[in-house]
């Protein structure tokens, strides 16, 4: 039976995919890639060997890689990627008008899809600390109570991973960024499971061994 994923939940078939992904490393989703638009769109989906190779390729080699990347994958993966990219372009353009996908929320959404739940929590670090006499004190000396309501919020995205949960926490940073909390992600085995499943199964190549052979023939930088 094939393992499939719908609406943030896993439907596990018989087999050992879970055992395989448990020993794999997290994808480093919060790393900032280069300004290469194609690379920044596909960076979250790429496996380590693909990222390493891509950076060594000539311009012609990169164009060949880009073509091979999708011809080696299933058509439904291409459709899923495009649907998520279309959503990101509309939803996160305020954060990054040129590359909305090159944001923390954009990278996680393009790999994992819509979360099963989104919770809003108050980010009390943003508000001013005011003494009884009305003077602002502490590290935040300006009263920001009338600024963007997002300044008071964090977003928590929850994904189902078997009977457990993978949670991403985003903290608002002025003027318009939502940054992933590294402390909430580091060492979280369920996030590693989720990300690696999507890289290797949801968006993985149909025949990795054959795919890697063809990639090896691409033109390297001189």
N, C-alpha and C positions, 0 to 999 in steps of 0.2 A: 504494500500500500504506500502511496506517496504522501509525504508530509506536506500539509498546506497551511497557510496562515490567513485568517479572515478577521477583520475588524480588531486587530491588536491581540487576538487570541490564537494560540497554537492548537492545531488538530494533529496529534501525533499518531503516525501509523507504526506498524511493526518495524523494527530495525534499530540500528545503533547510532543514529545521528546525534542524539543527546550525549552519549558517551564520548563521541568524537569532539564535539564543540566544547565540552567541559574542560578539556586540557589545552584549549587554544587561548591565546592572549586577546585582550580587548583591542578594538580597532583604533583606539586613540582618537575618538570622534571629535574631541575639542581642539585638535591641532589645526592651525591655519595653513592651508595650502597656498600655492602661488597665485598669480593673477591670470594665469591661463584659464579662460572661461570654461573650456571643455573639462579641464582637469578639476576645477573647483566644483563643477556640477557632479562629476563622477567619483571624486575622491572618497566619499563615504562608502561607496559600493565596492571599491577596489580592494583587492587583497594585497598583502605586503609585497609579494613578488611583483605584482603589477605596478605598484607605486614606484618601487625601486627601479624597475626596468624603464618605465616611462621617462624618468628623469635622466636616463643615459642616452635617450634616442635623439637622432637628428630630427630636423623639421619634417623631412619625408617619412622618417620612421614613426614619428608621432601621428601623422595622418594615417599611416597604415595601421597603427595600434588602435586608433579610434574606430576605424572600420571593423577591425577584427573583434573588438570588444563586444559589439552587439551582434555580429553575425555568429558568434560562438555561443550566444545565449538564446533562451527560449523566447518566442514572440510575446508571450504574456508578460514576461519580465520587462520588455521594452515598453509595452502599453502601461504597465504599472508605474514605471519610472516617469513616463511623460505625464500621467495623471497627477502624480505627486509634484512634479516640477511646475505644472500649471497652477496648482494650488499655492505653492510657495511664492511664485512670482506675484500673485495677487495679495497674499497674506502678509509677507515680510518685506515688501518693498520700502516701507518706511525706515527700516533698519539699514538697508543697503540697497539703494535704488539701482545701482549698476548690476549687482549680483546678489539678489535676495536669498539665493540658496547658500551663499557663503556667509552664513550666520549660524550661531549655535543651534537655534531652533530649526533652521532650514536644513542643516546637515543631518540632524537626528530624524527629522520628518522624512527626508528623502530616503533614508535607509530603513527606518522602522515603520513608516506610515503613521496614520492617525492613532493617538493613544486611546486606550480604553476609557480613560477618565482624565480630565484636567481640573485640578483644584487650585483655587486662589487663596493665598495666605498673605497676611500683612507683613511687610518688610519694615520693621520699626527703626532700622538703622538710618533710613532716609529722612525721617522727620526731625525737626529741630528739637533740641532739649531746652526747655524754658524753665527758669527759676520761678519761685512763688511771686517775685516782684515783677515778672514779665520780661526779664532780660534773657536773651539766648545764651546758652553756655555749652561747654564741651566742644567736640570736634566739629559739630554742625552749628555754626554761628548765625545762620540765616534761616528765618522762618519760611519753610517751603510748603506750608499747608494748603496754599492755593494753586500749587502747580499740578501737573498732569497726575491724574488719579493713579496711573501706573506706578508712580514713584513710591507708592505705599504697598506695592504688591510683589509677591513672588508667584511663579507658576510652577506647579508640580504635575508632570506628565507621568501617568501610570500605565504600564503595559503588563498584560498577563503572560507569564512564562510557566507553563504547566500549572502547578497549584500555588505558585509563588508570584511575586511582583517585581518588576524592574521599574525604578522610579528615577526620573530626571528632575532636578530642581534648577529653575532659572531665576536669576535675580536681576531686577531692573537697574540699569545704569544710565544716568542722564547723558545726553538728552534723549536717546531713542534706542538703546541697546538692551537686549535680554541676554545675559551671560550665564553659561552653564556653571553650576557650582561644582568645582572639581572634588571637593570633599565628599559630596553626595554620591559621586560616581566611582571614585578610586576604590579598588578592591571589591566592588560589588559583583559577585559571581553571576547574578541573574542578568545584569546589564551585559556582561560578557557573553552569556548564552544567547541573549536576544540579538545582539549585534552580529555575532559570528554565524548564527543561523541564517540571518538575512543576507550576509555576504556570501556564504557558501551554498545556500539552498535557494532562497528567494531570487537572488541575483547572480548566482554562480554559473560558470560555463557548463555546457552540456557534457563535454568531454574534456576535462582539465588537462590530461596528459597530452592529447593531440593539440589542444589550444596552446600549451606551453611550447611545444615543438615549433609551431608556426611563429610564435612570438620571438623565439630565439633567432629567427632568420631576419628580423627587422634590422634596419640600418642603424648602427650606433653612431654617436657623435665622434667626429675625428679628433 
